[in-house]
Amino acid sequence: MRIRSRLFTKLAAGLGVGLIRLLFWTCRVDIHIDVPGTSPYVSTGSKRFLYCMWHDQLIVNIFSVRPRQIAGLVSRHQDGSYLADAMEMVGITAVRGSTNRGGGRAMRGLIRLTRHLHVAITPDGPRGPRREIKPGLVFLASHSGRAIVPTASSCKRCWKIRGSWSDMMIPQPFTKVFVRGGELIYVPAQLKRAELNFYQAKLHSAMERLEAEVELLAAGEKLPPADSKAAA
């Protein structure tokens, strides 16, 4: 039974990857990264980063353009098995575990991976609360020495697949997709968990600013000038 179940998981993941790739082939993708040389979609030389993305934007960030030299943290639950297989099929190294519950082994594995791979984490996954920054990503930044790149994405037209605590955004065919990466966030080395709150709040503010930008773009509006954004 386990073998059949594993085979079914792989087949389902393969079918899903094929369909999503076909969908994104019809879309126009607009990518803007505020800091040159920090995009997960091109070579960054010897530099490695931590990418923060909301759980409901996961599919857009993975399939808009093929990521390079990147690993991602995936839940050990059955739903995570489909995602892990799908990630491996698009060249993303899947690390099973959690940064919060029983996640010591996963965290140690991620710290080792940051030596030669980027790492992407959804800080509000896998079970929410929606769009809440948990301490795991900031802890990883502090103990790996890698800067965090906040990200956000949106679509002119999309479906929202409703889940138990978060929707999943999937672009509709022939729409335009917007992906943005923000300014780097550096976290001091070797912070204790009790000292992470300030940087969690800082990261959350950066994610909210990027989210507001992609929503404006998706609505067909222009972004305010850089000087006015800085003043805000």
ROSE-4610 file (N, C-alpha, C; in Angstrom, 1 decimal, always signed):
// ROSE-4610
residu = [M/M/M/R/R/R/I/I/I/R/R/R/S/S/S/R/R/R/L/L/L/F/F/F/T/T/T/K/K/K/L/L/L/A/A/A/A/A/A/G/G/G/L/L/L/G/G/G/V/V/V/G/G/G/L/L/L/I/I/I/R/R/R/L/L/L/L/L/L/F/F/F/W/W/W/T/T/T/C/C/C/R/R/R/V/V/V/D/D/D/I/I/I/H/H/H/I/I/I/D/D/D/V/V/V/P/P/P/G/G/G/T/T/T/S/S/S/P/P/P/Y/Y/Y/V/V/V/S/S/S/T/T/T/G/G/G/S/S/S/K/K/K/R/R/R/F/F/F/L/L/L/Y/Y/Y/C/C/C/M/M/M/W/W/W/H/H/H/D/D/D/Q/Q/Q/L/L/L/I/I/I/V/V/V/N/N/N/I/I/I/F/F/F/S/S/S/V/V/V/R/R/R/P/P/P/R/R/R/Q/Q/Q/I/I/I/A/A/A/G/G/G/L/L/L/V/V/V/S/S/S/R/R/R/H/H/H/Q/Q/Q/D/D/D/G/G/G/S/S/S/Y/Y/Y/L/L/L/A/A/A/D/D/D/A/A/A/M/M/M/E/E/E/M/M/M/V/V/V/G/G/G/I/I/I/T/T/T/A/A/A/V/V/V/R/R/R/G/G/G/S/S/S/T/T/T/N/N/N/R/R/R/G/G/G/G/G/G/G/G/G/R/R/R/A/A/A/M/M/M/R/R/R/G/G/G/L/L/L/I/I/I/R/R/R/L/L/L/T/T/T/R/R/R/H/H/H/L/L/L/H/H/H/V/V/V/A/A/A/I/I/I/T/T/T/P/P/P/D/D/D/G/G/G/P/P/P/R/R/R/G/G/G/P/P/P/R/R/R/R/R/R/E/E/E/I/I/I/K/K/K/P/P/P/G/G/G/L/L/L/V/V/V/F/F/F/L/L/L/A/A/A/S/S/S/H/H/H/S/S/S/G/G/G/R/R/R/A/A/A/I/I/I/V/V/V/P/P/P/T/T/T/A/A/A/S/S/S/S/S/S/C/C/C/K/K/K/R/R/R/C/C/C/W/W/W/K/K/K/I/I/I/R/R/R/G/G/G/S/S/S/W/W/W/S/S/S/D/D/D/M/M/M/M/M/M/I/I/I/P/P/P/Q/Q/Q/P/P/P/F/F/F/T/T/T/K/K/K/V/V/V/F/F/F/V/V/V/R/R/R/G/G/G/G/G/G/E/E/E/L/L/L/I/I/I/Y/Y/Y/V/V/V/P/P/P/A/A/A/Q/Q/Q/L/L/L/K/K/K/R/R/R/A/A/A/E/E/E/L/L/L/N/N/N/F/F/F/Y/Y/Y/Q/Q/Q/A/A/A/K/K/K/L/L/L/H/H/H/S/S/S/A/A/A/M/M/M/E/E/E/R/R/R/L/L/L/E/E/E/A/A/A/E/E/E/V/V/V/E/E/E/L/L/L/L/L/L/A/A/A/A/A/A/G/G/G/E/E/E/K/K/K/L/L/L/P/P/P/P/P/P/A/A/A/D/D/D/S/S/S/K/K/K/A/A/A/A/A/A/A/A/A]
num = [1/1/1/2/2/2/3/3/3/4/4/4/5/5/5/6/6/6/7/7/7/8/8/8/9/9/9/10/10/10/11/11/11/12/12/12/13/13/13/14/14/14/15/15/15/16/16/16/17/17/17/18/18/18/19/19/19/20/20/20/21/21/21/22/22/22/23/23/23/24/24/24/25/25/25/26/26/26/27/27/27/28/28/28/29/29/29/30/30/30/31/31/31/32/32/32/33/33/33/34/34/34/35/35/35/36/36/36/37/37/37/38/38/38/39/39/39/40/40/40/41/41/41/42/42/42/43/43/43/44/44/44/45/45/45/46/46/46/47/47/47/48/48/48/49/49/49/50/50/50/51/51/51/52/52/52/53/53/53/54/54/54/55/55/55/56/56/56/57/57/57/58/58/58/59/59/59/60/60/60/61/61/61/62/62/62/63/63/63/64/64/64/65/65/65/66/66/66/67/67/67/68/68/68/69/69/69/70/70/70/71/71/71/72/72/72/73/73/73/74/74/74/75/75/75/76/76/76/77/77/77/78/78/78/79/79/79/80/80/80/81/81/81/82/82/82/83/83/83/84/84/84/85/85/85/86/86/86/87/87/87/88/88/88/89/89/89/90/90/90/91/91/91/92/92/92/93/93/93/94/94/94/95/95/95/96/96/96/97/97/97/98/98/98/99/99/99/100/100/100/101/101/101/102/102/102/103/103/103/104/104/104/105/105/105/106/106/106/107/107/107/108/108/108/109/109/109/110/110/110/111/111/111/112/112/112/113/113/113/114/114/114/115/115/115/116/116/116/117/117/117/118/118/118/119/119/119/120/120/120/121/121/121/122/122/122/123/123/123/124/124/124/125/125/125/126/126/126/127/127/127/128/128/128/129/129/129/130/130/130/131/131/131/132/132/132/133/133/133/134/134/134/135/135/135/136/136/136/137/137/137/138/138/138/139/139/139/140/140/140/141/141/141/142/142/142/143/143/143/144/144/144/145/145/145/146/146/146/147/147/147/148/148/148/149/149/149/150/150/150/151/151/151/152/152/152/153/153/153/154/154/154/155/155/155/156/156/156/157/157/157/158/158/158/159/159/159/160/160/160/161/161/161/162/162/162/163/163/163/164/164/164/165/165/165/166/166/166/167/167/167/168/168/168/169/169/169/170/170/170/171/171/171/172/172/172/173/173/173/174/174/174/175/175/175/176/176/176/177/177/177/178/178/178/179/179/179/180/180/180/181/181/181/182/182/182/183/183/183/184/184/184/185/185/185/186/186/186/187/187/187/188/188/188/189/189/189/190/190/190/191/191/191/192/192/192/193/193/193/194/194/194/195/195/195/196/196/196/197/197/197/198/198/198/199/199/199/200/200/200/201/201/201/202/202/202/203/203/203/204/204/204/205/205/205/206/206/206/207/207/207/208/208/208/209/209/209/210/210/210/211/211/211/212/212/212/213/213/213/214/214/214/215/215/215/216/216/216/217/217/217/218/218/218/219/219/219/220/220/220/221/221/221/222/222/222/223/223/223/224/224/224/225/225/225/226/226/226/227/227/227/228/228/228/229/229/229/230/230/230/231/231/231/232/232/232]
x = [+0.8/+0.0/+0.9/+2.0/+2.8/+3.5/+3.9/+4.5/+3.5/+2.3/+1.3/+1.0/+0.9/+0.6/+1.8/+3.0/+4.1/+4.1/+3.8/+3.7/+2.6/+1.5/+0.3/+0.8/+1.5/+1.9/+2.8/+3.8/+4.7/+3.9/+3.0/+2.2/+1.3/+0.7/-0.1/+0.7/+1.9/+2.8/+3.3/+3.6/+4.0/+3.0/+1.7/+0.6/+0.4/+0.5/+0.3/+1.3/+2.6/+3.7/+3.5/+3.1/+2.9/+1.8/+0.7/-0.4/-0.1/+0.6/+1.0/+2.0/+3.0/+3.9/+3.2/+2.2/+1.5/+0.7/+0.1/-0.6/+0.3/+1.5/+2.4/+3.0/+3.1/+3.6/+2.7/+1.4/+0.5/+0.6/+1.3/+1.3/+2.5/+2.3/+3.4/+3.9/+5.2/+5.7/+6.6/+6.3/+7.1/+7.8/+9.1/+9.9/+10.8/+10.7/+11.6/+12.2/+13.6/+14.3/+15.0/+14.7/+15.2/+16.8/+17.4/+18.8/+19.4/+20.1/+20.7/+21.6/+21.5/+22.3/+21.7/+20.4/+19.8/+18.6/+18.4/+17.3/+17.5/+16.5/+16.6/+16.5/+16.2/+16.0/+17.2/+18.3/+19.6/+20.7/+21.9/+23.1/+23.4/+23.7/+24.2/+25.6/+26.4/+27.8/+27.9/+28.7/+29.0/+28.0/+27.2/+26.4/+25.1/+24.6/+23.4/+22.5/+21.2/+20.2/+19.1/+18.3/+17.1/+15.9/+15.0/+13.8/+12.6/+11.9/+10.7/+9.5/+8.6/+7.4/+6.2/+5.0/+3.8/+3.3/+2.7/+2.3/+1.3/+0.4/-0.6/+0.0/+1.3/+2.0/+3.0/+3.0/+4.1/+4.1/+3.0/+3.0/+3.5/+3.1/+3.5/+5.1/+5.6/+7.0/+7.9/+7.3/+8.1/+8.0/+6.8/+6.6/+6.7/+6.8/+6.9/+8.1/+9.3/+10.5/+11.2/+12.0/+12.6/+13.7/+13.5/+14.5/+15.8/+16.9/+18.2/+18.9/+19.5/+20.3/+19.6/+18.4/+17.6/+17.0/+16.8/+16.1/+14.9/+14.0/+12.8/+12.3/+11.8/+11.3/+9.8/+9.5/+8.2/+7.7/+6.5/+5.9/+6.0/+6.0/+6.1/+4.7/+3.6/+2.3/+2.2/+1.1/+0.9/+0.8/+0.1/+0.1/+1.5/+2.4/+3.7/+4.5/+4.0/+4.6/+4.4/+3.2/+2.9/+3.8/+3.9/+4.7/+6.2/+6.7/+8.1/+8.4/+7.6/+7.8/+7.8/+6.8/+6.7/+7.9/+8.4/+9.6/+10.8/+11.0/+12.1/+12.1/+10.9/+10.7/+11.1/+11.1/+11.5/+12.8/+13.6/+15.0/+15.2/+14.2/+14.3/+14.5/+15.6/+15.8/+14.8/+14.1/+13.0/+13.6/+13.4/+13.8/+12.5/+12.3/+11.1/+11.2/+10.2/+10.3/+9.6/+9.8/+9.2/+10.3/+10.2/+11.2/+10.7/+9.5/+9.0/+8.7/+8.0/+7.6/+8.5/+9.4/+10.3/+11.2/+11.6/+12.3/+13.8/+14.3/+15.8/+16.6/+16.2/+16.9/+16.8/+15.6/+15.4/+16.1/+16.2/+16.9/+18.4/+18.9/+20.4/+20.7/+19.8/+19.9/+19.9/+19.0/+18.9/+20.2/+20.7/+21.9/+23.0/+23.1/+24.2/+24.0/+22.7/+22.4/+22.7/+22.6/+22.9/+24.3/+25.2/+26.6/+26.7/+25.8/+25.9/+24.6/+23.5/+22.2/+21.4/+20.6/+19.6/+18.6/+17.8/+16.8/+15.5/+14.4/+13.1/+12.2/+11.6/+10.7/+9.4/+8.3/+7.0/+6.8/+7.0/+7.0/+5.6/+4.6/+3.2/+2.8/+3.6/+3.2/+3.7/+3.2/+2.2/+0.8/+0.6/-0.8/-1.2/-0.5/-0.9/-0.3/-0.8/-1.8/-1.4/-2.3/-2.0/-1.2/-0.2/+0.7/+1.2/+1.6/+2.2/+3.7/+4.6/+6.0/+6.3/+6.6/+7.1/+8.6/+9.2/+10.6/+11.6/+11.2/+12.1/+13.0/+12.5/+13.3/+14.3/+13.9/+14.8/+15.9/+15.5/+16.5/+17.6/+17.1/+18.0/+18.9/+18.4/+19.2/+20.3/+20.0/+20.9/+22.0/+21.7/+22.6/+23.3/+22.9/+23.6/+24.4/+24.1/+24.8/+24.2/+23.1/+22.6/+21.5/+21.5/+20.5/+19.2/+18.1/+16.7/+16.3/+15.7/+15.1/+13.6/+12.9/+11.4/+10.9/+9.8/+9.2/+7.7/+7.1/+5.6/+5.3/+4.1/+3.7/+2.1/+1.7/+0.3/+0.0/-1.3/-1.7/-2.8/-2.9/-4.1/-5.4/-5.3/-6.5/-6.0/-6.6/-6.2/-7.4/-7.2/-8.1/-7.5/-8.4/-8.0/-8.5/-7.7/-8.1/-8.2/-9.4/-9.6/-9.1/-8.3/-7.9/-8.4/-8.0/-8.5/-8.1/-6.9/-6.5/-5.9/-5.7/-5.1/-5.5/-5.7/-6.0/-4.7/-4.8/-3.6/-3.9/-3.0/-3.2/-2.6/-3.5/-3.1/-3.5/-2.6/-3.0/-3.9/-4.8/-5.6/-4.8/-5.2/-4.5/-4.4/-3.2/-3.0/-3.1/-2.8/-2.8/-1.4/-1.2/+0.1/+0.4/+1.6/+2.0/+3.2/+3.1/+4.1/+4.8/+6.1/+6.9/+8.0/+8.0/+9.0/+9.8/+11.1/+12.0/+12.5/+12.4/+12.7/+14.2/+14.4/+15.7/+16.1/+17.4/+17.9/+17.7/+17.4/+17.3/+18.4/+19.3/+20.3/+20.0/+20.3/+20.0/+21.3/+21.5/+22.8/+23.0/+24.3/+24.6/+24.2/+23.8/+23.7/+22.7/+21.6/+20.6/+19.8/+19.4/+18.6/+17.2/+16.3/+14.9/+14.2/+14.5/+13.8/+14.1/+15.2/+15.6/+15.2/+14.4/+14.0/+12.9/+12.1/+10.8/+11.0/+12.1/+12.3/+12.4/+13.2/+13.5/+12.3/+11.5/+10.2/+9.3/+9.2/+8.4/+8.9/+10.3/+10.9/+10.6/+10.7/+10.5/+9.0/+8.1/+6.7/+6.3/+6.9/+6.7/+7.2/+8.3/+8.9/+8.0/+7.4/+6.5/+5.2/+4.7/+3.5/+3.7/+4.9/+5.2/+5.2/+5.9/+5.9/+4.6/+3.8/+2.4/+1.6/+1.7/+1.0/+1.4/+2.7/+3.2/+2.7/+2.7/+2.3/+0.8/+0.0/-1.4/-1.7/-0.9/-1.1/-0.8/+0.3/+0.6/-0.5/-1.0/-2.0/-3.3/-3.5/-4.7/-4.5/-3.3/-3.0/-2.6/-2.2/-1.8/-0.3/+0.2/+1.7/+2.1/+3.4/+3.9/+4.3/+4.3/+4.8/+6.2/+6.8/+8.2/+9.0/+10.2/+11.1/+11.3/+11.4/+11.6/+10.4/+9.2/+8.0/+7.8/+8.3/+8.2/+9.2/+10.4/+11.4/+10.9/+10.2/+9.7/+8.6/+7.8/+6.8/+7.3]
y = [-1.2/+0.0/+1.3/+1.2/+2.4/+2.7/+1.6/+1.8/+2.4/+1.8/+2.4/+3.8/+4.2/+5.5/+6.5/+6.0/+6.8/+7.0/+6.0/+6.1/+7.1/+7.0/+7.9/+9.4/+9.6/+10.9/+11.5/+10.7/+11.2/+11.4/+10.5/+10.8/+12.0/+12.2/+13.4/+14.7/+14.6/+15.8/+16.1/+15.0/+15.2/+15.8/+15.3/+15.9/+17.3/+17.6/+19.0/+19.9/+19.5/+20.3/+20.6/+19.6/+19.7/+20.7/+20.6/+21.5/+23.0/+23.1/+24.5/+25.1/+24.3/+24.9/+25.3/+24.5/+24.9/+26.2/+26.3/+27.6/+28.8/+28.7/+29.8/+30.1/+29.1/+29.4/+30.4/+30.5/+31.5/+32.9/+33.0/+34.3/+35.1/+36.4/+37.4/+37.6/+37.5/+37.7/+38.9/+39.8/+41.0/+40.8/+40.7/+40.5/+41.8/+42.3/+43.4/+43.1/+43.2/+42.9/+44.2/+44.7/+46.0/+46.1/+45.0/+44.9/+44.0/+44.5/+43.7/+42.6/+41.4/+40.3/+39.5/+39.7/+39.0/+38.2/+38.0/+37.3/+35.8/+35.0/+33.6/+33.0/+33.8/+33.3/+33.4/+34.0/+34.1/+33.8/+33.6/+33.3/+34.5/+34.2/+35.2/+35.0/+34.3/+34.0/+33.2/+33.6/+32.9/+33.3/+34.3/+34.8/+34.0/+33.8/+33.0/+33.8/+33.7/+34.5/+33.6/+34.2/+33.6/+34.3/+33.6/+34.3/+34.0/+35.1/+35.1/+35.3/+34.3/+34.4/+33.9/+34.5/+34.1/+32.8/+32.0/+30.6/+30.7/+31.7/+31.7/+32.1/+32.6/+33.0/+32.0/+30.9/+29.9/+29.4/+29.1/+28.6/+29.6/+30.9/+31.9/+32.1/+32.1/+32.3/+31.1/+29.9/+28.7/+28.6/+28.9/+28.6/+29.8/+31.0/+32.2/+32.1/+31.8/+31.5/+30.4/+29.6/+28.5/+29.0/+28.7/+29.2/+28.4/+29.0/+28.4/+28.2/+27.1/+26.8/+27.2/+26.6/+26.9/+25.7/+25.8/+24.8/+25.4/+24.5/+25.0/+24.1/+24.7/+23.9/+23.5/+22.2/+21.7/+20.8/+21.0/+20.2/+18.7/+18.0/+16.5/+15.9/+16.7/+16.2/+15.7/+14.9/+14.3/+15.4/+16.5/+17.6/+18.0/+18.0/+18.4/+17.4/+16.2/+15.2/+15.6/+16.0/+16.4/+17.6/+18.6/+19.8/+19.5/+18.6/+18.2/+17.6/+16.7/+16.0/+17.0/+17.9/+19.0/+19.9/+20.2/+21.1/+20.4/+19.1/+18.4/+18.3/+18.2/+18.2/+19.5/+20.6/+21.9/+22.3/+21.4/+21.7/+22.3/+22.3/+22.8/+21.7/+21.8/+20.8/+21.0/+19.9/+20.0/+19.4/+20.2/+19.9/+19.7/+18.5/+18.2/+18.5/+19.2/+19.5/+20.9/+21.4/+22.7/+23.4/+24.8/+25.6/+25.8/+25.3/+25.6/+24.3/+23.4/+22.2/+21.0/+20.6/+19.5/+19.8/+21.0/+21.4/+21.6/+21.1/+21.2/+20.6/+19.4/+18.7/+19.5/+19.9/+20.7/+22.0/+22.7/+23.9/+23.7/+22.7/+22.4/+22.0/+21.3/+21.0/+22.2/+23.2/+24.4/+25.3/+25.3/+26.1/+25.5/+24.2/+23.6/+23.9/+23.9/+24.1/+25.6/+26.5/+27.9/+28.2/+27.2/+27.4/+27.4/+26.6/+26.5/+26.7/+26.8/+27.0/+28.2/+28.9/+29.8/+28.9/+29.5/+28.8/+29.7/+29.1/+29.8/+29.3/+30.1/+29.7/+30.5/+29.9/+30.6/+30.7/+31.8/+32.0/+31.8/+31.8/+31.6/+30.2/+29.3/+27.9/+27.0/+25.7/+25.2/+25.3/+25.8/+25.8/+27.2/+28.2/+29.6/+30.0/+31.1/+32.0/+32.6/+33.0/+33.6/+34.9/+35.0/+36.2/+36.7/+35.7/+36.0/+35.5/+36.4/+36.0/+35.2/+33.9/+33.1/+33.3/+33.0/+33.3/+32.4/+31.3/+30.4/+31.0/+31.8/+32.4/+33.4/+34.3/+35.2/+34.5/+33.5/+32.6/+32.1/+31.6/+31.0/+32.1/+33.3/+34.4/+34.7/+34.7/+35.1/+34.0/+32.8/+31.7/+31.2/+31.7/+31.3/+32.5/+33.7/+34.9/+35.3/+34.7/+35.1/+36.2/+37.1/+38.2/+37.6/+38.3/+37.9/+38.8/+38.2/+39.0/+38.8/+39.9/+39.8/+39.8/+39.0/+39.0/+39.1/+39.4/+39.5/+39.3/+38.7/+38.5/+38.7/+39.0/+39.2/+39.0/+38.9/+38.7/+39.6/+40.0/+40.8/+40.0/+38.7/+37.9/+36.5/+36.1/+34.8/+34.1/+32.8/+32.1/+32.0/+32.0/+31.8/+30.4/+29.4/+28.1/+28.1/+28.0/+28.2/+27.0/+27.3/+26.3/+26.5/+25.7/+25.8/+27.1/+27.6/+28.8/+29.9/+29.5/+30.4/+30.0/+30.9/+30.7/+30.4/+29.8/+29.6/+30.4/+31.3/+32.1/+31.4/+31.2/+30.6/+31.5/+32.0/+32.9/+32.3/+33.1/+32.6/+32.7/+31.9/+31.9/+33.3/+33.6/+34.8/+36.1/+35.9/+37.1/+37.6/+38.7/+39.2/+39.0/+38.5/+38.1/+39.1/+39.6/+40.5/+39.8/+39.9/+39.3/+40.4/+40.7/+41.7/+41.1/+41.6/+41.3/+42.6/+42.7/+43.9/+44.1/+45.1/+45.4/+44.3/+44.1/+43.0/+43.4/+42.4/+42.6/+41.7/+42.4/+41.7/+41.5/+40.4/+40.0/+39.8/+40.4/+40.2/+38.7/+38.4/+36.9/+36.4/+35.2/+34.4/+35.0/+35.6/+36.1/+34.9/+35.2/+34.2/+34.4/+33.4/+33.4/+34.6/+35.0/+36.1/+37.4/+37.5/+38.7/+38.9/+38.0/+38.0/+38.9/+39.3/+40.0/+41.2/+42.0/+43.3/+43.0/+41.9/+41.6/+40.9/+40.2/+39.7/+40.9/+41.9/+43.0/+43.8/+43.9/+44.6/+43.9/+42.6/+41.8/+41.8/+41.8/+41.9/+43.2/+44.3/+45.6/+45.6/+45.0/+45.0/+44.2/+43.1/+42.2/+43.0/+43.7/+44.5/+45.6/+46.3/+47.3/+46.7/+45.5/+44.9/+44.4/+43.9/+43.4/+44.6/+45.8/+46.9/+47.3/+47.2/+47.5/+46.6/+45.2/+44.3/+44.4/+44.8/+44.9/+46.2/+47.2/+48.4/+48.0/+47.3/+46.9/+46.0/+45.1/+44.2/+44.9/+46.0/+46.8/+47.8/+47.8/+48.6/+50.0/+50.2/+51.6/+51.6/+52.9/+53.1/+53.2/+52.8/+52.9/+54.3/+54.7/+56.1/+56.2/+57.4/+57.5/+57.0/+56.6/+56.0/+56.9/+58.2/+59.2/+59.2/+59.1/+59.2/+57.9/+56.8/+55.5/+55.5/+56.1/+56.2/+57.0/+58.2/+59.1/+58.5/+57.6/+56.9/+55.9]
z = [+0.0/+0.0/+0.0/+0.8/+0.8/-0.5/-1.2/-2.5/-3.5/-3.5/-4.4/-4.1/-2.8/-2.4/-2.8/-2.7/-3.1/-4.6/-5.3/-6.8/-7.2/-6.5/-6.8/-6.5/-5.4/-5.0/-6.1/-6.6/-7.7/-9.0/-9.3/-10.6/-10.5/-9.3/-9.1/-9.2/-8.5/-8.6/-10.0/-10.8/-12.1/-13.0/-12.8/-13.6/-13.3/-12.0/-11.5/-12.1/-12.0/-12.6/-14.0/-14.8/-16.2/-16.5/-15.8/-16.1/-15.7/-14.6/-14.1/-15.1/-15.5/-16.5/-17.8/-18.2/-19.4/-19.2/-18.0/-17.7/-17.7/-17.1/-17.0/-18.4/-19.2/-20.6/-21.3/-20.9/-21.6/-20.9/-19.8/-19.0/-19.4/-19.2/-19.2/-17.8/-17.6/-16.2/-16.2/-15.2/-15.0/-13.6/-13.7/-12.5/-12.2/-11.0/-10.7/-9.3/-9.2/-8.0/-7.6/-6.4/-6.0/-6.0/-5.5/-5.4/-6.5/-7.4/-8.5/-7.9/-8.5/-8.1/-7.0/-6.7/-5.6/-6.1/-7.4/-7.9/-7.9/-7.5/-7.4/-8.8/-9.8/-11.2/-12.1/-11.6/-12.3/-11.4/-12.0/-11.2/-10.3/-9.0/-8.1/-7.7/-8.5/-8.2/-7.0/-6.1/-4.8/-3.7/-3.9/-2.9/-2.8/-1.6/-1.3/-0.4/-0.6/+0.1/+0.7/+1.6/+2.1/+1.5/+0.9/+0.2/+1.1/+1.4/+2.2/+1.3/+1.3/+0.5/+1.3/+1.0/+1.7/+1.1/+1.9/+1.5/+0.3/+0.2/-0.8/-2.2/-2.2/-3.4/-3.9/-3.3/-3.5/-4.9/-5.5/-6.9/-7.9/-7.7/-8.6/-8.5/-7.3/-7.1/-7.7/-7.6/-8.1/-9.6/-10.2/-11.7/-12.6/-12.1/-13.0/-13.9/-13.3/-14.0/-13.1/-13.8/-13.1/-12.1/-10.8/-9.8/-10.0/-9.5/-9.6/-8.3/-8.1/-6.9/-5.6/-5.4/-4.3/-3.6/-2.3/-1.5/-0.8/-0.5/+0.2/+1.3/+2.3/+3.5/+3.2/+3.4/+3.1/+4.3/+4.7/+5.8/+5.6/+6.7/+6.6/+6.4/+6.4/+6.2/+4.8/+4.5/+3.2/+2.1/+2.4/+1.4/+1.0/+2.0/+1.8/+0.8/+0.8/-0.1/-1.5/-1.9/-3.2/-3.6/-2.7/-2.9/-3.1/-2.2/-2.2/-3.6/-4.0/-5.3/-6.5/-6.4/-7.4/-7.4/-6.3/-6.2/-6.8/-6.4/-7.0/-8.5/-9.1/-10.5/-11.2/-10.5/-11.1/-10.6/-10.0/-9.6/-8.3/-7.4/-6.1/-5.1/-4.2/-3.2/-2.1/-1.8/-0.8/+0.6/+1.6/+3.0/+3.8/+4.2/+5.0/+6.4/+7.0/+8.4/+8.7/+9.8/+10.3/+11.0/+10.9/+11.7/+13.1/+13.5/+14.8/+15.6/+15.1/+15.9/+15.5/+16.4/+16.1/+15.0/+14.8/+13.6/+13.8/+14.9/+15.1/+14.0/+13.6/+12.5/+11.2/+10.9/+9.6/+9.6/+10.8/+10.9/+10.7/+11.3/+11.1/+9.7/+9.0/+7.6/+6.7/+7.1/+6.3/+6.5/+7.7/+7.9/+7.1/+7.0/+6.2/+4.7/+4.3/+2.8/+2.4/+3.4/+3.0/+2.6/+2.8/+2.4/+0.9/+0.2/-1.3/-2.0/-1.3/-1.9/-1.3/-2.1/-1.6/-0.8/+0.1/+0.8/+0.8/+0.4/+0.4/+1.5/+2.2/+3.3/+3.3/+3.5/+3.7/+5.2/+5.8/+7.3/+7.9/+7.1/+7.6/+7.3/+6.8/+6.5/+7.6/+7.6/+6.6/+7.1/+8.4/+8.9/+9.5/+9.1/+9.5/+10.8/+11.4/+10.8/+9.6/+8.7/+7.4/+7.6/+6.8/+6.7/+8.0/+8.8/+10.1/+10.1/+10.4/+10.4/+11.6/+11.5/+12.6/+12.7/+13.9/+14.1/+13.3/+12.7/+12.1/+11.0/+10.1/+9.0/+9.6/+10.6/+11.1/+11.9/+12.6/+13.3/+12.4/+11.2/+10.2/+9.7/+9.4/+8.9/+10.0/+11.2/+12.3/+12.4/+12.2/+12.5/+11.2/+10.1/+8.8/+8.2/+8.7/+8.1/+6.8/+6.3/+5.0/+5.1/+4.2/+4.2/+3.7/+4.1/+3.7/+2.6/+1.5/+0.4/+0.6/+1.0/+1.0/-0.4/-0.6/-2.0/-1.9/-3.0/-3.2/-4.6/-4.9/-6.2/-6.3/-7.5/-7.8/-9.3/-9.6/-11.0/-11.4/-12.6/-13.0/-12.9/-13.2/-13.1/-12.5/-11.5/-10.8/-10.2/-9.9/-9.1/-7.7/-6.7/-5.3/-4.9/-4.7/-4.3/-2.8/-2.3/-0.8/+0.0/+1.0/+1.9/+3.3/+4.3/+5.6/+6.3/+6.0/+6.6/+5.7/+4.4/+3.4/+2.0/+1.2/-0.2/-1.0/-2.1/-3.0/-4.3/-4.7/-5.8/-7.1/-8.1/-9.4/-10.5/-11.3/-12.4/-13.4/-14.0/-15.1/-16.4/-17.4/-18.6/-19.3/-19.9/-20.6/-19.8/-18.5/-17.7/-17.5/-16.8/-16.5/-15.0/-14.7/-13.4/-13.0/-11.7/-11.2/-10.0/-10.1/-9.0/-8.6/-7.3/-6.8/-5.7/-5.7/-4.5/-3.9/-2.6/-1.9/-1.5/-0.7/-0.1/+0.8/+0.9/+1.8/+3.3/+4.1/+5.5/+6.2/+6.9/+7.6/+9.1/+9.6/+11.0/+11.7/+12.9/+13.6/+13.9/+14.0/+14.2/+15.6/+15.6/+16.9/+17.8/+17.3/+18.2/+18.9/+20.1/+20.8/+20.3/+20.5/+20.0/+20.6/+21.9/+22.5/+21.9/+21.1/+20.5/+19.1/+18.6/+17.1/+16.8/+17.8/+17.5/+16.7/+17.0/+16.2/+14.7/+14.4/+13.0/+12.3/+13.1/+12.6/+12.1/+13.0/+12.7/+11.5/+11.4/+10.3/+9.0/+9.0/+7.8/+7.4/+8.4/+8.1/+7.4/+7.9/+7.3/+5.8/+5.6/+4.2/+3.3/+3.8/+3.0/+2.7/+3.7/+3.5/+2.4/+2.4/+1.4/+0.0/-0.1/-1.4/-1.9/-1.0/-1.3/-1.8/-1.2/-1.7/-3.1/-3.4/-4.7/-5.8/-5.5/-6.6/-6.8/-5.7/-5.9/-6.7/-6.6/-7.4/-8.9/-9.1/-10.5/-11.1/-10.3/-10.8/-11.1/-10.5/-10.7/-11.9/-12.5/-13.6/-13.3/-12.0/-11.6/-11.5/-11.5/-11.5/-10.0/-9.8/-8.5/-8.2/-6.9/-6.6/-6.8/-7.0/-7.2/-6.1/-6.3/-5.3/-4.1/-4.3/-3.3/-2.3/-2.9/-2.0/-1.2/-1.8/-1.1/+0.1/-0.1/+0.9/+2.1/+1.7/+2.7/+3.5/+2.9/+3.6/+4.6]
